[in-house]
Amino acid sequence: MNRHIHSAALLTVAAIALGTHTPPATAQQGGQPTEATPATRTANAGVAERLPLANRGDFDAAKRGLIARDPALVIKDSDGQPVWDMTAYDFIEGAAPATVNPSLWRQAKLNDLHGLYKVTDRVYQLRGYDLSNMSLIEGDSGWIVVDPLTTAETAAAAWQMAKAHIIDDKPIVAVIFTHSHIDHFGGIEGVLSPEQAKRDNVRIIAPKGFMEESTSENLLAGPAMGRRATYMFGGALARDARGHVDSGLGKAPSKGHFSILAPTDIIDHTGQTLTVDGVDFDFQYTPESEAPAELTFYLPQFKAFCGAEIVSHTLHNVYTLRGAKVRHALKWSGYIDEALQRYGQRAEVVFNSHHWPVWGHDEIVDYLKVQRDTYKYIHDQTLRLANAGYTPREIAEQLTLPESLAKPFHNRGYYGTVSHDAKAVYQWYFGWFDGNPAHLNPLPPTESARKYVDYMGGADAVVAKAQQSFDAGDYRWTAEVLNKVVFAEPDNAAARQLLANTYDQLGYQAESGPWRDIYLTGAKELRDGPLGTSLDLSRGIGLLRQVPIERFFDAMAARLNGPEAAKRDLTINFDFTDLGQNHVLAIENGVLHHWQRPIAENADATVHLTHPALLALIGGKLSPKQLNVEGDRASLGRFFSLLETPDRGFAIVTP
């Protein structure tokens, strides 16, 4: 595969921001997922015995306030392609099959309960229309929309459900984005167009830093994050008892078009109050918790606290497996405590950006305390053990929550886990190095694997021993040694098949939805080959309109082939005629720099374009040949030839 952008491609999606979108492969059928082994059946039966799975309290809460439900909820895009299908999960009923952890099966059943719900007086939620919830607050003359889901298609369908049952031609007067993750703002144009927002003076309320964080996360590291997200959310897996059943936080992200609107009102401190269409809001500012920019709020008139995503019905991620900045566990715990102190004695209901609400004073206080203490326990005990000399893997292996924190279902590891959260706390303070000299400069994976396999007597001997470990149910060790064989000999069919079977069993036993999906996706790729990515950023042109031009050039710098670029110096002007600004791009010492400054007279070439033209080029709707270039057009081609095309389908389970 040619990993460089030819001069004819210039400002393509691949060059600037989006990378290569590789659709899931359907060829190379290498076998189907296996049955649950006796060891897996025993492990899952043990989970069922230890947990009070018959307790119906959460099911009663998740069903409370139901107004309407669409039993055949399938949402399609303008081309008729499904972007959301709740009917795909109709198989989740009855007792857990042997191929699914019974605790995760219970969570999957709860997340299957979708529809329009009344939370309390003048507060409603649409649940099960996306990974997240959309909440609606009735003002005196209109509606306040909180977190309009991931995509326009799902948000529009949720809004239509609300219009059919509770909305009588009242307009949207305000939108609240609780935080900077796309499943809480991306669907905005499904309920409110930019033109309508401007015309009707709709208030857009968001935390400080929202626009910067929400538009930057997927740009610089987008290709890698998108590829890993396909693993984390099971994008290539079948929806069945041997595939994807749930993400713990919800079913899965939707796959439609996404956008964003800039805030008109910024929340930058706790205690900040606003009155919106007769509804009083008391805001809590919670940055560097579950998201870099986040807020919660309390509605004193309704005695309702919106916890956004600092609380939910799962242990959350201090580090998300798709890859992102590590979150601050101590601050996160502190914000939950602050919410408890400010609102806990007054609130009669807590509703969040995921899952179902919590009602009742005593239940709310206990709920907030348990979630607060969990993040602090993981934080403090990780540091205690680190200060005693334990390494991340050692800490993760021995750190368990006390029963008072581990037992409540709302705190179990359906999304985050104690294991990877503890490693995240370690990373926050100490970084990747555990202090062991052997880990300071180890061999790269393939070279290391070849030497390991040679030391262990060759691939055939390792596979034979691994089969014995597999038969004994020692799947973690089996995976570790077989991974060495696959990296040493990627075409070793026996090793690949046994490793895939091993990942099946690890996935079947996982309580965490993401852990299950990662194991099972790894198994599928070992059998069928790389499956690409399910994340298609070309559907996000509405979001890209809001990205500062500087971020596109940052993304270009992260694509630069440094060794090749070090052989030449180039300077290019990008003159945005509609914005009245010029950006000078210069390559020196293998590094791409950019500045907003007057046109450089000594530049090799100057490109005259508009911001919409840039977006059209990114979306492939404008030919690079139509660019207005002054100076040496060939130098512009040389410039872009130095930018590598990210491969969104890169190998993970093989070298």
Buried (B, 14 or more C-beta within 10 A) or exposed (E): EEEBBEBEBBBBBBBBBBBBBBEBBEEEEBBEBBBBBEBBBEBBEEBBEEBEBEEEEBBEBBBEBBBEBBEEBEBBBEEEEBBBBBEBBEBBEEEBBBBBBBBBBBBBBBBBBBBBBBBBEBBBBBBBBBBBBBBBBBBEEBBBBBBBBBBBBBBBBBBBBBEEEBBEEBBBBBBBBBBBBBBBBBBBBBBBBBEEBEEEEBBBBBBBBBBBBBBBBBBBBBBBBBBBBBBBBBBBBBBBBBBBBBBBBBBBBBBBBBBBBEBBBBBEEBEBEBEBBEBBBBBBBBBBBBBBBBBBBBBBEBBBBBBBBBBBBBBBBBBBBBBBBBBBBBBBBBBBBBBBEBBBEBBBBBBBBBBBBBBBBEBBBBBBBBBBBBBBBBBBBBBEBBEEEBBBEBBBEEBEBEEBBBBBBBBBBBBBBBBBBBBBBBBBEBEEEBEEEEEEEEEEEBEBBBEBBEEBEBBEEBBEBBBEBBEEBBBEBBBEBBBBBBBBBBEBEBBBBBBBBBBBBBBBBBBBBBBBBBBBBBBBBBBBBBBBBBBBBBBBBBBBBBBEBEBBBBBBBBBBBBEEBBEEEBBBBBBBEEEEBBBBBBBEEBEBEBEBEEBBEEBBBBBBBEBEBBBBBBBBEBEBEEBEBEBBBEBBBBBBBBBBBBBBBBEBBBE
